[in-house]
Amino acid sequence: MAASASRTSKSSRVTKATIERHKRQIAGRLAQIRGDRSQRAFAKELGVFQQNVNRYESGTMPHADFLITLSLKEGVSLDWLLLGKGRTRQRR
């Protein structure tokens, strides 16, 4: 029980600044995954509007549906995309 309480205490120490920093870094990771493809081509491959890709790469937090679709279609690890942890690509 003490270990569980310890984990709860540690997770409650995550600051708003830390969360915001991670959110800002998502935009760069999205651009990295897109690579040389145009935003329009990338959006079409994912089944979203180009404007959505543009907003997400400009710092708007992507919707969960977009993140899941990106992960599945591009083989991108959500841990890496959201937190910068682990491998960029999922093992298949």
VEXSEKE-832857 format. One record per residue: x, y, z of N, C-alpha, C in turn; residue number from 1. Coordinates in nm, 3 decimals, always signed. Each point is the difference from the previous one (the first is absolute). Layout:
BEGIN
<figu><n_u>X</n_u><n_v>Y</n_v><n_w>Z</n_w><ca_u>X</ca_u><ca_v>Y</ca_v><ca_w>Z</ca_w><c_u>X</c_u><c_v>Y</c_v><c_w>Z</c_w><n>NUM</n></figu>
...
***
This chain:
BEGIN
<figu><n_u>+0.082</n_u><n_v>-0.119</n_v><n_w>+0.000</n_w><ca_u>-0.082</ca_u><ca_v>+0.119</ca_v><ca_w>+0.000</ca_w><c_u>+0.087</c_u><c_v>+0.126</c_v><c_w>+0.000</c_w><n>1</n></figu>
<figu><n_u>+0.112</n_u><n_v>-0.003</n_v><n_w>+0.070</n_w><ca_u>+0.088</ca_u><ca_v>+0.116</ca_v><ca_w>+0.007</ca_w><c_u>+0.056</c_u><c_v>+0.035</c_v><c_w>-0.138</c_w><n>2</n></figu>
<figu><n_u>+0.033</n_u><n_v>-0.104</n_v><n_w>-0.080</n_w><ca_u>+0.052</ca_u><ca_v>+0.025</ca_v><ca_w>-0.134</ca_w><c_u>-0.105</c_u><c_v>+0.068</c_v><c_w>-0.087</c_w><n>3</n></figu>
<figu><n_u>-0.123</n_u><n_v>-0.041</n_v><n_w>+0.016</n_w><ca_u>-0.109</ca_u><ca_v>+0.061</ca_v><ca_w>-0.076</ca_w><c_u>-0.016</c_u><c_v>+0.147</c_v><c_w>+0.038</c_w><n>4</n></figu>
<figu><n_u>+0.006</n_u><n_v>+0.029</n_v><n_w>+0.129</n_w><ca_u>-0.010</ca_u><ca_v>+0.139</ca_v><ca_w>+0.045</ca_w><c_u>+0.117</c_u><c_v>+0.081</c_v><c_w>-0.051</c_w><n>5</n></figu>
<figu><n_u>+0.118</n_u><n_v>-0.061</n_v><n_w>-0.005</n_w><ca_u>+0.118</ca_u><ca_v>+0.069</ca_v><ca_w>-0.049</ca_w><c_u>-0.016</c_u><c_v>+0.037</c_v><c_w>-0.147</c_w><n>6</n></figu>
<figu><n_u>-0.054</n_u><n_v>-0.093</n_v><n_w>-0.081</n_w><ca_u>-0.022</ca_u><ca_v>+0.028</ca_v><ca_w>-0.142</ca_w><c_u>-0.100</c_u><c_v>+0.113</c_v><c_w>-0.017</c_w><n>7</n></figu>
<figu><n_u>-0.103</n_u><n_v>+0.002</n_v><n_w>+0.081</n_w><ca_u>-0.101</ca_u><ca_v>+0.105</ca_v><ca_w>-0.009</ca_w><c_u>+0.063</c_u><c_v>+0.136</c_v><c_w>+0.030</c_w><n>8</n></figu>
<figu><n_u>+0.085</n_u><n_v>+0.005</n_v><n_w>+0.102</n_w><ca_u>+0.066</ca_u><ca_v>+0.126</ca_v><ca_w>+0.035</ca_w><c_u>+0.087</c_u><c_v>+0.050</c_v><c_w>-0.114</c_w><n>9</n></figu>
<figu><n_u>+0.077</n_u><n_v>-0.090</n_v><n_w>-0.061</n_w><ca_u>+0.088</ca_u><ca_v>+0.039</ca_v><ca_w>-0.109</ca_w><c_u>-0.081</c_u><c_v>+0.052</c_v><c_w>-0.119</c_w><n>10</n></figu>
<figu><n_u>-0.109</n_u><n_v>-0.067</n_v><n_w>-0.034</n_w><ca_u>-0.077</ca_u><ca_v>+0.043</ca_v><ca_w>-0.116</ca_w><c_u>-0.069</c_u><c_v>+0.134</c_v><c_w>+0.025</c_w><n>11</n></figu>
<figu><n_u>-0.029</n_u><n_v>+0.032</n_v><n_w>+0.125</n_w><ca_u>-0.065</ca_u><ca_v>+0.128</ca_v><ca_w>+0.029</ca_w><c_u>+0.100</c_u><c_v>+0.116</c_v><c_w>-0.006</c_w><n>12</n></figu>
<figu><n_u>+0.129</n_u><n_v>-0.029</n_v><n_w>-0.011</n_w><ca_u>+0.103</ca_u><ca_v>+0.103</ca_v><ca_w>-0.008</ca_w><c_u>+0.023</c_u><c_v>+0.052</c_v><c_w>-0.141</c_w><n>13</n></figu>
<figu><n_u>-0.070</n_u><n_v>-0.055</n_v><n_w>-0.097</n_w><ca_u>+0.014</ca_u><ca_v>+0.048</ca_v><ca_w>-0.137</ca_w><c_u>-0.057</c_u><c_v>+0.140</c_v><c_w>-0.007</c_w><n>14</n></figu>
<figu><n_u>+0.083</n_u><n_v>+0.091</n_v><n_w>-0.043</n_w><ca_u>-0.044</ca_u><ca_v>+0.140</ca_v><ca_w>-0.002</ca_w><c_u>-0.070</c_u><c_v>+0.032</c_v><c_w>-0.132</c_w><n>15</n></figu>
<figu><n_u>-0.077</n_u><n_v>+0.105</n_v><n_w>+0.004</n_w><ca_u>-0.068</ca_u><ca_v>+0.048</ca_v><ca_w>-0.120</ca_w><c_u>+0.103</c_u><c_v>+0.040</c_v><c_w>-0.106</c_w><n>16</n></figu>
<figu><n_u>+0.112</n_u><n_v>+0.055</n_v><n_w>+0.044</n_w><ca_u>+0.106</ca_u><ca_v>+0.040</ca_v><ca_w>-0.093</ca_w><c_u>+0.058</c_u><c_v>-0.122</c_v><c_w>-0.073</c_w><n>17</n></figu>
<figu><n_u>+0.015</n_u><n_v>-0.110</n_v><n_w>+0.071</n_w><ca_u>+0.050</ca_u><ca_v>-0.123</ca_v><ca_w>-0.062</ca_w><c_u>-0.097</c_u><c_v>-0.050</c_v><c_w>-0.105</c_w><n>18</n></figu>
<figu><n_u>-0.127</n_u><n_v>+0.002</n_v><n_w>+0.032</n_w><ca_u>-0.103</ca_u><ca_v>-0.044</ca_v><ca_w>-0.094</ca_w><c_u>+0.001</c_u><c_v>+0.090</c_v><c_w>-0.123</c_w><n>19</n></figu>
<figu><n_u>+0.005</n_u><n_v>+0.129</n_v><n_w>+0.020</n_w><ca_u>+0.000</ca_u><ca_v>+0.094</ca_v><ca_w>-0.113</ca_w><c_u>+0.124</c_u><c_v>-0.019</c_v><c_w>-0.087</c_w><n>20</n></figu>
<figu><n_u>+0.114</n_u><n_v>-0.026</n_v><n_w>+0.060</n_w><ca_u>+0.123</ca_u><ca_v>-0.024</ca_v><ca_w>-0.077</ca_w><c_u>-0.017</c_u><c_v>-0.123</c_v><c_w>-0.090</c_w><n>21</n></figu>
<figu><n_u>-0.055</n_u><n_v>-0.106</n_v><n_w>+0.056</n_w><ca_u>-0.023</ca_u><ca_v>-0.121</ca_v><ca_w>-0.080</ca_w><c_u>-0.099</c_u><c_v>+0.027</c_v><c_w>-0.113</c_w><n>22</n></figu>
<figu><n_u>-0.104</n_u><n_v>+0.075</n_v><n_w>+0.028</n_w><ca_u>-0.099</ca_u><ca_v>+0.032</ca_v><ca_w>-0.103</ca_w><c_u>+0.063</c_u><c_v>+0.079</c_v><c_w>-0.114</c_w><n>23</n></figu>
<figu><n_u>+0.089</n_u><n_v>+0.095</n_v><n_w>+0.031</n_w><ca_u>+0.066</ca_u><ca_v>+0.080</ca_v><ca_w>-0.104</ca_w><c_u>+0.091</c_u><c_v>-0.087</c_v><c_w>-0.087</c_w><n>24</n></figu>
<figu><n_u>+0.060</n_u><n_v>-0.101</n_v><n_w>+0.058</n_w><ca_u>+0.092</ca_u><ca_v>-0.085</ca_v><ca_w>-0.074</ca_w><c_u>-0.071</c_u><c_v>-0.095</c_v><c_w>-0.097</c_w><n>25</n></figu>
<figu><n_u>-0.128</n_u><n_v>-0.022</n_v><n_w>+0.018</n_w><ca_u>-0.075</ca_u><ca_v>-0.087</ca_v><ca_w>-0.089</ca_w><c_u>+0.002</c_u><c_v>+0.055</c_v><c_w>-0.142</c_w><n>26</n></figu>
<figu><n_u>-0.012</n_u><n_v>+0.131</n_v><n_w>-0.014</n_w><ca_u>-0.003</ca_u><ca_v>+0.063</ca_v><ca_w>-0.133</ca_w><c_u>+0.125</c_u><c_v>-0.036</c_v><c_w>-0.081</c_w><n>27</n></figu>
<figu><n_u>+0.115</n_u><n_v>+0.008</n_v><n_w>+0.061</n_w><ca_u>+0.124</ca_u><ca_v>-0.035</ca_v><ca_w>-0.068</ca_w><c_u>+0.008</c_u><c_v>-0.146</c_v><c_w>-0.035</c_w><n>28</n></figu>
<figu><n_u>-0.051</n_u><n_v>-0.085</n_v><n_w>+0.087</n_w><ca_u>+0.002</ca_u><ca_v>-0.143</ca_v><ca_w>-0.028</ca_w><c_u>-0.093</c_u><c_v>-0.033</c_v><c_w>-0.116</c_w><n>29</n></figu>
<figu><n_u>-0.113</n_u><n_v>+0.069</n_v><n_w>-0.007</n_w><ca_u>-0.091</ca_u><ca_v>-0.021</ca_v><ca_w>-0.114</ca_w><c_u>+0.068</c_u><c_v>+0.037</c_v><c_w>-0.131</c_w><n>30</n></figu>
<figu><n_u>+0.067</n_u><n_v>+0.114</n_v><n_w>+0.000</n_w><ca_u>+0.072</ca_u><ca_v>+0.043</ca_v><ca_w>-0.120</ca_w><c_u>+0.110</c_u><c_v>-0.100</c_v><c_w>-0.036</c_w><n>31</n></figu>
<figu><n_u>+0.064</n_u><n_v>-0.056</n_v><n_w>+0.099</n_w><ca_u>+0.104</ca_u><ca_v>-0.100</ca_v><ca_w>-0.023</ca_w><c_u>-0.059</c_u><c_v>-0.124</c_v><c_w>-0.065</c_w><n>32</n></figu>
<figu><n_u>-0.113</n_u><n_v>-0.045</n_v><n_w>+0.047</n_w><ca_u>-0.066</ca_u><ca_v>-0.118</ca_v><ca_w>-0.058</ca_w><c_u>-0.045</c_u><c_v>+0.030</c_v><c_w>-0.143</c_w><n>33</n></figu>
<figu><n_u>-0.052</n_u><n_v>+0.119</n_v><n_w>-0.024</n_w><ca_u>-0.045</ca_u><ca_v>+0.039</ca_v><ca_w>-0.134</ca_w><c_u>+0.116</c_u><c_v>+0.000</c_v><c_w>-0.098</c_w><n>34</n></figu>
<figu><n_u>+0.117</n_u><n_v>+0.041</n_v><n_w>+0.048</n_w><ca_u>+0.119</ca_u><ca_v>-0.001</ca_v><ca_w>-0.085</ca_w><c_u>-0.013</c_u><c_v>+0.094</c_v><c_w>-0.118</c_w><n>35</n></figu>
<figu><n_u>+0.033</n_u><n_v>-0.049</n_v><n_w>-0.121</n_w><ca_u>+0.000</ca_u><ca_v>+0.082</ca_v><ca_w>-0.122</ca_w><c_u>-0.138</c_u><c_v>+0.010</c_v><c_w>-0.065</c_w><n>36</n></figu>
<figu><n_u>-0.097</n_u><n_v>-0.075</n_v><n_w>+0.050</n_w><ca_u>-0.134</ca_u><ca_v>+0.007</ca_v><ca_w>-0.058</ca_w><c_u>-0.063</c_u><c_v>+0.135</c_v><c_w>+0.031</c_w><n>37</n></figu>
<figu><n_u>-0.080</n_u><n_v>+0.047</n_v><n_w>-0.093</n_w><ca_u>-0.072</ca_u><ca_v>+0.126</ca_v><ca_w>+0.024</ca_w><c_u>-0.105</c_u><c_v>-0.025</c_v><c_w>+0.108</c_w><n>38</n></figu>
<figu><n_u>-0.041</n_u><n_v>+0.107</n_v><n_w>+0.065</n_w><ca_u>-0.107</ca_u><ca_v>-0.014</ca_v><ca_w>+0.099</ca_w><c_u>-0.125</c_u><c_v>-0.055</c_v><c_w>-0.066</c_w><n>39</n></figu>
<figu><n_u>-0.027</n_u><n_v>+0.043</n_v><n_w>-0.122</n_w><ca_u>-0.119</ca_u><ca_v>-0.047</ca_v><ca_w>-0.071</ca_w><c_u>+0.006</c_u><c_v>-0.150</c_v><c_w>-0.026</c_w><n>40</n></figu>
<figu><n_u>+0.113</n_u><n_v>-0.049</n_v><n_w>-0.048</n_w><ca_u>+0.015</ca_u><ca_v>-0.144</ca_v><ca_w>-0.028</ca_w><c_u>-0.009</c_u><c_v>-0.080</c_v><c_w>+0.129</c_w><n>41</n></figu>
<figu><n_u>+0.066</n_u><n_v>+0.048</n_v><n_w>+0.102</n_w><ca_u>+0.000</ca_u><ca_v>-0.067</ca_v><ca_w>+0.131</ca_w><c_u>-0.142</c_u><c_v>-0.007</c_v><c_w>+0.055</c_w><n>42</n></figu>
<figu><n_u>-0.072</n_u><n_v>+0.112</n_v><n_w>-0.008</n_w><ca_u>-0.138</ca_u><ca_v>+0.004</ca_v><ca_w>+0.049</ca_w><c_u>-0.088</c_u><c_v>-0.098</c_v><c_w>-0.077</c_w><n>43</n></figu>
<figu><n_u>+0.017</n_u><n_v>-0.005</n_v><n_w>-0.131</n_w><ca_u>-0.079</ca_u><ca_v>-0.091</ca_v><ca_w>-0.082</ca_w><c_u>+0.026</c_u><c_v>-0.145</c_v><c_w>+0.039</c_w><n>44</n></figu>
<figu><n_u>+0.126</n_u><n_v>-0.035</n_v><n_w>+0.024</n_w><ca_u>+0.035</ca_u><ca_v>-0.136</ca_v><ca_w>+0.041</ca_w><c_u>-0.065</c_u><c_v>-0.036</c_v><c_w>+0.133</c_w><n>45</n></figu>
<figu><n_u>-0.017</n_u><n_v>+0.099</n_v><n_w>+0.087</n_w><ca_u>-0.057</ca_u><ca_v>-0.025</ca_v><ca_w>+0.132</ca_w><c_u>-0.151</c_u><c_v>+0.022</c_v><c_w>+0.004</c_w><n>46</n></figu>
<figu><n_u>-0.056</n_u><n_v>+0.051</n_v><n_w>-0.108</n_w><ca_u>-0.144</ca_u><ca_v>+0.021</ca_v><ca_w>-0.005</ca_w><c_u>-0.048</c_u><c_v>+0.121</c_v><c_w>+0.078</c_w><n>47</n></figu>
<figu><n_u>+0.084</n_u><n_v>+0.105</n_v><n_w>+0.005</n_w><ca_u>-0.037</ca_u><ca_v>+0.124</ca_v><ca_w>+0.068</ca_w><c_u>+0.022</c_u><c_v>+0.117</c_v><c_w>-0.095</c_w><n>48</n></figu>
<figu><n_u>-0.048</n_u><n_v>+0.117</n_v><n_w>+0.038</n_w><ca_u>+0.022</ca_u><ca_v>+0.120</ca_v><ca_w>-0.080</ca_w><c_u>+0.142</c_u><c_v>+0.052</c_v><c_w>+0.022</c_w><n>49</n></figu>
<figu><n_u>+0.055</n_u><n_v>+0.060</n_v><n_w>-0.106</n_w><ca_u>+0.134</ca_u><ca_v>+0.059</ca_v><ca_w>+0.009</ca_w><c_u>+0.005</c_u><c_v>+0.106</c_v><c_w>+0.109</c_w><n>50</n></figu>
<figu><n_u>-0.108</n_u><n_v>+0.073</n_v><n_w>+0.020</n_w><ca_u>-0.005</ca_u><ca_v>+0.103</ca_v><ca_w>+0.103</ca_w><c_u>+0.024</c_u><c_v>-0.059</c_v><c_w>+0.139</c_w><n>51</n></figu>
<figu><n_u>-0.049</n_u><n_v>-0.122</n_v><n_w>+0.022</n_w><ca_u>+0.023</ca_u><ca_v>-0.065</ca_v><ca_w>+0.129</ca_w><c_u>+0.148</c_u><c_v>-0.027</c_v><c_w>+0.022</c_w><n>52</n></figu>
<figu><n_u>+0.066</n_u><n_v>-0.054</n_v><n_w>-0.102</n_w><ca_u>+0.144</ca_u><ca_v>-0.027</ca_v><ca_w>+0.011</ca_w><c_u>+0.074</c_u><c_v>+0.131</c_v><c_w>+0.026</c_w><n>53</n></figu>
<figu><n_u>-0.038</n_u><n_v>+0.105</n_v><n_w>-0.071</n_w><ca_u>+0.064</ca_u><ca_v>+0.130</ca_v><ca_w>+0.020</ca_w><c_u>-0.018</c_u><c_v>+0.049</c_v><c_w>+0.144</c_w><n>54</n></figu>
<figu><n_u>-0.120</n_u><n_v>-0.009</n_v><n_w>+0.052</n_w><ca_u>-0.026</ca_u><ca_v>+0.043</ca_v><ca_w>+0.139</ca_w><c_u>+0.081</c_u><c_v>-0.083</c_v><c_w>+0.099</c_w><n>55</n></figu>
<figu><n_u>+0.003</n_u><n_v>-0.131</n_v><n_w>-0.021</n_w><ca_u>+0.073</ca_u><ca_v>-0.087</ca_v><ca_w>+0.092</ca_w><c_u>+0.149</c_u><c_v>+0.029</c_v><c_w>-0.003</c_w><n>56</n></figu>
<figu><n_u>+0.055</n_u><n_v>+0.025</n_v><n_w>-0.119</n_w><ca_u>+0.142</ca_u><ca_v>+0.032</ca_v><ca_w>-0.010</ca_w><c_u>+0.030</c_u><c_v>+0.142</c_v><c_w>+0.049</c_w><n>57</n></figu>
<figu><n_u>-0.104</n_u><n_v>+0.081</n_v><n_w>+0.014</n_w><ca_u>+0.017</ca_u><ca_v>+0.135</ca_v><ca_w>+0.054</ca_w><c_u>-0.020</c_u><c_v>+0.006</c_v><c_w>+0.151</c_w><n>58</n></figu>
<figu><n_u>-0.031</n_u><n_v>-0.114</n_v><n_w>+0.060</n_w><ca_u>-0.008</ca_u><ca_v>-0.004</ca_v><ca_w>+0.146</ca_w><c_u>-0.134</c_u><c_v>-0.034</c_v><c_w>+0.061</c_w><n>59</n></figu>
<figu><n_u>-0.106</n_u><n_v>-0.011</n_v><n_w>-0.081</n_w><ca_u>-0.129</ca_u><ca_v>-0.042</ca_v><ca_w>+0.055</ca_w><c_u>+0.009</c_u><c_v>-0.148</c_v><c_w>+0.034</c_w><n>60</n></figu>
<figu><n_u>-0.053</n_u><n_v>-0.037</n_v><n_w>+0.115</n_w><ca_u>+0.005</ca_u><ca_v>-0.140</ca_v><ca_w>+0.043</ca_w><c_u>-0.089</c_u><c_v>-0.084</c_v><c_w>-0.091</c_w><n>61</n></figu>
<figu><n_u>+0.058</n_u><n_v>-0.104</n_v><n_w>-0.062</n_w><ca_u>-0.079</ca_u><ca_v>-0.087</ca_v><ca_w>-0.088</ca_w><c_u>-0.106</c_u><c_v>-0.078</c_v><c_w>+0.077</c_w><n>62</n></figu>
<figu><n_u>-0.108</n_u><n_v>-0.031</n_v><n_w>-0.070</n_w><ca_u>-0.107</ca_u><ca_v>-0.083</ca_v><ca_w>+0.058</ca_w><c_u>+0.050</c_u><c_v>-0.143</c_v><c_w>+0.014</c_w><n>63</n></figu>
<figu><n_u>-0.057</n_u><n_v>-0.071</n_v><n_w>+0.094</n_w><ca_u>+0.038</ca_u><ca_v>-0.139</ca_v><ca_w>+0.025</ca_w><c_u>-0.019</c_u><c_v>-0.085</c_v><c_w>-0.125</c_w><n>64</n></figu>
<figu><n_u>-0.109</n_u><n_v>+0.020</n_v><n_w>-0.074</n_w><ca_u>-0.024</ca_u><ca_v>-0.078</ca_v><ca_w>-0.121</ca_w><c_u>+0.114</c_u><c_v>+0.017</c_v><c_w>-0.100</c_w><n>65</n></figu>
<figu><n_u>+0.049</n_u><n_v>+0.122</n_v><n_w>-0.015</n_w><ca_u>+0.111</ca_u><ca_v>+0.027</ca_v><ca_w>-0.091</ca_w><c_u>+0.125</c_u><c_v>-0.074</c_v><c_w>+0.048</c_w><n>66</n></figu>
<figu><n_u>+0.029</n_u><n_v>+0.009</n_v><n_w>+0.129</n_w><ca_u>+0.120</ca_u><ca_v>-0.065</ca_v><ca_w>+0.054</ca_w><c_u>-0.005</c_u><c_v>-0.151</c_v><c_w>-0.017</c_w><n>67</n></figu>
<figu><n_u>-0.115</n_u><n_v>-0.057</n_v><n_w>+0.023</n_w><ca_u>-0.015</ca_u><ca_v>-0.145</ca_v><ca_w>-0.015</ca_w><c_u>+0.017</c_u><c_v>-0.039</c_v><c_w>-0.146</c_w><n>68</n></figu>
<figu><n_u>-0.065</n_u><n_v>+0.075</n_v><n_w>-0.090</n_w><ca_u>+0.013</ca_u><ca_v>-0.027</ca_v><ca_w>-0.144</ca_w><c_u>+0.145</c_u><c_v>+0.011</c_v><c_w>-0.043</c_w><n>69</n></figu>
<figu><n_u>+0.068</n_u><n_v>+0.105</n_v><n_w>+0.043</n_w><ca_u>+0.141</ca_u><ca_v>+0.019</ca_v><ca_w>-0.034</ca_w><c_u>+0.084</c_u><c_v>-0.118</c_v><c_w>+0.050</c_w><n>70</n></figu>
<figu><n_u>-0.024</n_u><n_v>-0.040</n_v><n_w>+0.122</n_w><ca_u>+0.075</ca_u><ca_v>-0.111</ca_v><ca_w>+0.057</ca_w><c_u>-0.019</c_u><c_v>-0.128</c_v><c_w>-0.080</c_w><n>71</n></figu>
<figu><n_u>-0.124</n_u><n_v>-0.029</n_v><n_w>-0.036</n_w><ca_u>-0.029</ca_u><ca_v>-0.124</ca_v><ca_w>-0.073</ca_w><c_u>+0.048</c_u><c_v>+0.005</c_v><c_w>-0.145</c_w><n>72</n></figu>
<figu><n_u>-0.023</n_u><n_v>+0.109</n_v><n_w>-0.070</n_w><ca_u>+0.036</ca_u><ca_v>+0.007</ca_v><ca_w>-0.142</ca_w><c_u>+0.149</c_u><c_v>+0.021</c_v><c_w>-0.022</c_w><n>73</n></figu>
<figu><n_u>+0.064</n_u><n_v>+0.075</n_v><n_w>+0.088</n_w><ca_u>+0.143</ca_u><ca_v>+0.031</ca_v><ca_w>-0.018</ca_w><c_u>+0.090</c_u><c_v>-0.087</c_v><c_w>+0.088</c_w><n>74</n></figu>
<figu><n_u>-0.059</n_u><n_v>-0.080</n_v><n_w>+0.087</n_w><ca_u>+0.079</ca_u><ca_v>-0.085</ca_v><ca_w>+0.089</ca_w><c_u>+0.078</c_u><c_v>+0.079</c_v><c_w>+0.103</c_w><n>75</n></figu>
<figu><n_u>-0.057</n_u><n_v>+0.113</n_v><n_w>+0.043</n_w><ca_u>+0.067</ca_u><ca_v>+0.088</ca_v><ca_w>+0.094</ca_w><c_u>-0.040</c_u><c_v>-0.036</c_v><c_w>+0.143</c_w><n>76</n></figu>
<figu><n_u>+0.098</n_u><n_v>-0.005</n_v><n_w>+0.087</n_w><ca_u>-0.025</ca_u><ca_v>-0.027</ca_v><ca_w>+0.141</ca_w><c_u>-0.065</c_u><c_v>+0.122</c_v><c_w>+0.066</c_w><n>77</n></figu>
<figu><n_u>-0.113</n_u><n_v>-0.022</n_v><n_w>+0.066</n_w><ca_u>-0.066</ca_u><ca_v>+0.112</ca_v><ca_w>+0.069</ca_w><c_u>+0.085</c_u><c_v>+0.049</c_v><c_w>+0.117</c_w><n>78</n></figu>
<figu><n_u>+0.075</n_u><n_v>-0.087</n_v><n_w>+0.065</n_w><ca_u>+0.091</ca_u><ca_v>+0.045</ca_v><ca_w>+0.108</ca_w><c_u>+0.101</c_u><c_v>+0.100</c_v><c_w>-0.056</c_w><n>79</n></figu>
<figu><n_u>+0.054</n_u><n_v>-0.030</n_v><n_w>-0.117</n_w><ca_u>+0.096</ca_u><ca_v>+0.092</ca_v><ca_w>-0.060</ca_w><c_u>-0.069</c_u><c_v>+0.128</c_v><c_w>-0.044</c_w><n>80</n></figu>
<figu><n_u>-0.113</n_u><n_v>-0.014</n_v><n_w>-0.068</n_w><ca_u>-0.069</ca_u><ca_v>+0.117</ca_v><ca_w>-0.053</ca_w><c_u>-0.042</c_u><c_v>+0.096</c_v><c_w>+0.109</c_w><n>81</n></figu>
<figu><n_u>-0.056</n_u><n_v>-0.051</n_v><n_w>+0.110</n_w><ca_u>-0.051</ca_u><ca_v>+0.085</ca_v><ca_w>+0.106</ca_w><c_u>+0.106</c_u><c_v>+0.042</c_v><c_w>+0.101</c_w><n>82</n></figu>
<figu><n_u>+0.093</n_u><n_v>-0.090</n_v><n_w>+0.029</n_w><ca_u>+0.094</ca_u><ca_v>+0.026</ca_v><ca_w>+0.109</ca_w><c_u>+0.147</c_u><c_v>+0.001</c_v><c_w>-0.042</c_w><n>83</n></figu>
<figu><n_u>+0.027</n_u><n_v>-0.040</n_v><n_w>-0.123</n_w><ca_u>+0.139</ca_u><ca_v>-0.005</ca_v><ca_w>-0.044</ca_w><c_u>+0.078</c_u><c_v>-0.116</c_v><c_w>+0.059</c_w><n>84</n></figu>
<figu><n_u>-0.071</n_u><n_v>-0.103</n_v><n_w>+0.046</n_w><ca_u>+0.066</ca_u><ca_v>-0.114</ca_v><ca_w>+0.065</ca_w><c_u>-0.006</c_u><c_v>-0.123</c_v><c_w>-0.090</c_w><n>85</n></figu>
<figu><n_u>+0.105</n_u><n_v>-0.078</n_v><n_w>+0.005</n_w><ca_u>+0.003</ca_u><ca_v>-0.125</ca_v><ca_w>-0.074</ca_w><c_u>+0.034</c_u><c_v>+0.020</c_v><c_w>-0.146</c_w><n>86</n></figu>
<figu><n_u>-0.033</n_u><n_v>-0.102</n_v><n_w>-0.077</n_w><ca_u>+0.028</ca_u><ca_v>+0.000</ca_v><ca_w>-0.144</ca_w><c_u>-0.104</c_u><c_v>+0.082</c_v><c_w>-0.075</c_w><n>87</n></figu>
<figu><n_u>+0.044</n_u><n_v>+0.062</n_v><n_w>-0.108</n_w><ca_u>-0.092</ca_u><ca_v>+0.075</ca_v><ca_w>-0.085</ca_w><c_u>-0.102</c_u><c_v>-0.092</c_v><c_w>-0.063</c_w><n>88</n></figu>
<figu><n_u>+0.044</n_u><n_v>-0.107</n_v><n_w>-0.056</n_w><ca_u>-0.087</ca_u><ca_v>-0.095</ca_v><ca_w>-0.068</ca_w><c_u>-0.030</c_u><c_v>-0.121</c_v><c_w>+0.087</c_w><n>89</n></figu>
<figu><n_u>-0.121</n_u><n_v>-0.050</n_v><n_w>-0.014</n_w><ca_u>-0.040</ca_u><ca_v>-0.120</ca_v><ca_w>+0.073</ca_w><c_u>+0.064</c_u><c_v>-0.120</c_v><c_w>-0.065</c_w><n>90</n></figu>
<figu><n_u>+0.025</n_u><n_v>-0.100</n_v><n_w>+0.080</n_w><ca_u>+0.047</ca_u><ca_v>-0.127</ca_v><ca_w>-0.056</ca_w><c_u>-0.120</c_u><c_v>-0.072</c_v><c_w>-0.059</c_w><n>91</n></figu>
<figu><n_u>+0.020</n_u><n_v>-0.059</n_v><n_w>-0.114</n_w><ca_u>-0.111</ca_u><ca_v>-0.071</ca_v><ca_w>-0.066</ca_w><c_u>+0.025</c_u><c_v>-0.146</c_v><c_w>-0.004</c_w><n>92</n></figu>
***
